[in-house]
């Protein structure tokens, strides 16, 4: 079966090609503060130089006239030196929005697997995060037991902290 869930390659790719997850972008109101949160709480590390991007090429790519972007990439932990990054960018002009909710269509949250949920929850709060719900432990059939909590980072984005135990 080509295409569809469980196929070996996307239906639009006729020849084998390398596809690798690269990064997730997080648009910030204060990119430095938000980057510091992910650096301090989750041990994400800066990759490359800070970025200051603008020009007609950017306007055309993002479909925002006069766009200026400032920010950087943070290497996500646990995947080595070539693993994916969290791209934290601040745009000018910017738009305001309501804080995300767990059930809003679109990207809902980022998740980090940790050794101790309680310690990371406390650390996140100390660094400007906030609880979204309670810490819950639940057995998941054929997967193990998960302890997890939903938080908000300093700008209101949802972050899941999870710890798995197998039976």
Buried (B, 14 or more C-beta within 10 A) or exposed (E): EEEEEEEEEEEEEEEEEEEEEEBEBBBBBEBBBBBBBBBBBBEBBEBEEEBEBEEEEBBEEEEBEEBBBBBBBBBBBEEEEEBBBBBBBBBEEEEEEEEBEEEEEEEBBBEBBBEEBEEBBEBBBEBBBEEBEEBEEEEEEEEEEBBBBBBBBBBBBBBBBBBEEEE
